[in-house]
Amino acid sequence: MGEEEQKKEGVTSSSNHVALEVEVPETHHQIGQDSFIQVGVLMCTGLNSAYALGYAGAIMAPLGWIGGVIGLMLAAVISLYANALIAKIHQYGGKRHIRYRDLAGFIYGQKAYVVVWGLQYANLFLINIGYIILGRQALKAFHILFRDDDEMKLPYFTAIAGLGCVLFAIAVPHLSSLRAWLAASTFFYITITFVLSLKDGMNAPPRYYSIPDARRVFATIGATGNLVFAFNSGMVPEIQATLRAPVVDNMLKALYIHFTIGPAPVFAVTFVGYWAYGSRTSSYLLDNVSGPVWVKALANLAAFLQSIISLHVELFTIRDVGRVNVGST
């Protein structure tokens, strides 16, 4: 079979719902190896990334208590429904679709395959840039705790964060090998941020929760975009590809873990952070907290490590190369 025929095979339907050997682009995942618990923890790790430190300032401050709380709850429910729909058609038409683009092409044709491929890669590319920026911000905050000068320029922290991402990608070659890293820093830095914010809030004078009218429109638009982003990874089929059979049932279980246990730390640090600092909440909550230097230093280092781990999860789709045979189960 020629290369064009092979590509076409991945986006055409099959009338027989039987086990097939499907030739698809190679993945750095280990197909069909992981339990739903590991995948659920993986997704919780992505949800509780260092981005969560910005939701108090980027979502709650512009929308206020009513809009922010309702918006976050609705975003979680709608995202669960949408992700469950995608999970249920992962094994569709007798084939196992381990890519968003494969699934789109199988259902809607070659044009949809190309469009979804481009949109997904653009989305993941921007997310990964954001993780490098977050890693840089965590490193800079760590440096300022001990030496607040201008000798270390911002590009230096960016380069260090990028190098850290490269070294981690070499050391951890696929999603399934993230087992020991998944919770290594996530709940550590969120717990520190939560406790320090709670302490500051209990000792602080009355806070202001209003936002200037001049910024309200653009801030609200930005907050709405953050709500859409907060609970979605953009790579549900890719993550589902790592699951053992039955893949649909196991993915639904992983999603239930993701949307029940996962949001709790996010909501806690977001709501407490906004309560403690009001409208002056920073887009990086660790910039607001006060406490022992060594505690804040550990939290910033943990946030840096977690940014690298989260970037690594999102990076796998971009790193796809070659071809491999994968059997449907």
Secondary structure by P-SEA (a helix, b strand, c coil): ccaaaaaaaacccccccccccccccccccccccccaaaaaaaaaaaaaccccccccccccccccaaaaaaaaaaaaaaaaaaaaaaaaaccccccccccaaaaaaacccaaaaaaaaaaaaaaaaaaaaaaaaaaaaaaaaaaaaccccccccaaaaaaaaaaaaaaaaaaccccccccccccccaaaaaaaaaaaaaaaaaacccccccccccaaaaaaaaaaaaaaaccccccccccccccccaaaaaaaaaaaaaaaaaaaaaaaaaaaaaaaccccccccccccccccaaaaaaaaaaaaaaaaaaaaaaaccccccbbbbbbcc
